[in-house]
Amino acid sequence: MKWATTGRNQTLAGQRALTGDRIQLRATGQAGGEGAIYQVLDQPGLLAKIYHPEQRSPERVAKLAAMLNDPPLDPLEPPVTIAWPVDAVVVNGEIVGFLMPRAIDTYALHEVYTPKTRRQRLPGLTYRYLLRMARNLAAAIDVLHSRGYVVGDVNESNVLAAPTALVTLVDTDSFQVFDAKRRQVFRCPVGKAEYTPPELQGQNFRERDRTPAQDCFGLAVLLFQLLMEGTHPFDGAFMGGGDPPGIDRRIAAGQFPHGSRPGPWKPKPIAPQFGWLDPLLQSYFRQAFESQRPDDRPTAHQWAAALEAAETRLTVCSANPHHSHFGHVGSCPWCDRARQFKGRDPFPSPAAIRRGEHLQLAKPRRAKPRIVASPPKAASIQAIPIKPLPPVVTARSYWLAPGYSRSSAWVSTIGIGCCLLVSAAIVASRDLLDFSTPGVPPLIPRRTTALTPDQRRVAMVQFDTTRNRIQWLANELSQAARKQQPGLSIAEADRLAQSAIAQALNNPALYYGNGTIIGSTLPGGEATQEVLQVQWIEALLAYQKRTLGASFALGYFDPANLTLNRLNQDAQVHLLEALGARSPAPSTVL
């Protein structure tokens, strides 16, 4: 919901419905179509939303009662993840609004993902923070879905972001709520076209029950904007004739510029490249924006897991410690982007922030004569006004925050240097020293002899892509298992999927705990990360030789996806066998 500014210092005397305590409210100056926001005097941790007189109704009171009786989590437990109602406000014997927790030191989500405002207000926020913020957003929506709630109006105005990478969902009284006692659905009557899935474009929201799968379309749009500098996934350069269609028509037609059906659209040259994203995330975005069936979109739970795993694959640029990018990208994309925009770095370095360079205006360009016969070029990036604000990203306030304070940066530098020296010493001495447990035979070989040194080097470089493809396949098989047996838990479905892949590769020992493919070590910790990677490379190499012939001696997935497609087929066979073994024997009707 967008809020307009109204008069401040307006006061209102009320009473809490549940406790009977009297409260004094003062207007904040923010108001929307439904109501106005008030401060609760003497209780700085609370805000009140007071509905306009014409917006008050028995249905609102009934919906509010259902929300108070069944919160998705404790709304007063910090940090505030969901600004859920904690009590109703009574004035002159009438329920006129509700109290909710206040999220302190937060910013609107668009201020965080837009480079201009991020440089002004949060210049120390790095891409790692944005990735963690995306994960936290997906996790918050997953909590709602797990309790039977649907956001409905997913958009950038309903999410607040903190410098610690935490997020808060607001405007919760517009969520779709199911009252289990009365068996009644209180629908979400509003929505923004930019975040509305294809099947709901042009629909009357007051007449439609929303689903979590429809939430997940809007969630995918927000995640895309967080990770792609605010670019909307359906924004692009129009290559057709006439006037370009509106974004609602593009979404309805599934014209995703980075997908298989882009239509008359191609990515804008000034937007970040889609290929910079982690390959698994690329796959999820295509699945979210191109799937014909809503249920085929990645769930909020899957997004949270994928984003958390993707964070482990980030690498830091050697030229700028605030530049984090995914390891499969060759050169640092943010350095390239800073050069593209004449020094306006999307993630300025600590030294640049201290010098105030992140607030400098771009050099003005000399205006060129306008040629009427030629189409106008895209508008240039707006100049950044000079506003001397200090960086606000501080030391880690919560365990979710992935950063560190600038005051301790020199300590981190020394620590990183020591880690590099120790790592170099271990690598240099690995052939001279034996790190295995005495008397215990090695669980897996420390070296691979099936590949030549050059083949092994290439396979190791390709391992991030290999891991992403395996994880994607495991997620697909897990979904299939849950559809085949709806009562199956997510954890058990994941285990069966991972086991099916390992059996298809003819090496059941590949998976231990949460799976070596996502970085766990073997029991006892004898195996190093590189040894685990070598094990996967050897298994894939043997599988390729066995199923596709000696011409596929790669040890990683071939670009044509022949290995992935064949492995998918073989793993499905093992998965169906496992599910069949779990099915109960048919009962006999006498």
CORPE-V339681 format. One line per field, one symbol per residue. burial: b if it has 16 or more other ideal C-beta (glycine too) atoms within 10 Angstrom, else e. Layout:
burial: ???
This chain:
burial: bebeeeeeeeebebbbbeeeeebebebbebbbebbbbbbbeeeeebbbbbbeeeebeeebbebbbbbbebbbeebeeebbbbbbbbbbbbeeeebbbbbbbbbeebbbbbbbbbbbbbbbbbbbbbbbbbbbbbbbbbbbbbbbbeeebbbbbbbbbbbbbbbbbbbbbbbbbbbbbbbeeeeeebbbeebbebbbbbbbbeeebeebebbbbbbbbbbbbbbbbbbbbbbbbbbbeeeeeeeebebbebbbebbbbbbeebbbbebeeebbebebbbbbbbbbbbbbbbbeebeebbbbbbbbbbbbbbbebbebbeebbbbbbbebbeebbbbebbeeeeebbbbbbeebbeeebbbeeeeeeeeeeeeeeeeeeeeeeeebeeeeeebebbeeeeebbbbbebeeeeeeeeeeeeeeeeeeeeeeeeeeeeeeeeeeeebbebebeebeeebbebbbebbbbbbbbbbbbbbbbbbbbbebeeebeeeebbbbbbbbbbbbbebeebbeeebbbbeeebeeebbeeebbbbbbbbbbbbbbeebeeeebebbbbeeeeebbebbbebbbebbeebbeeeeeeeeeee
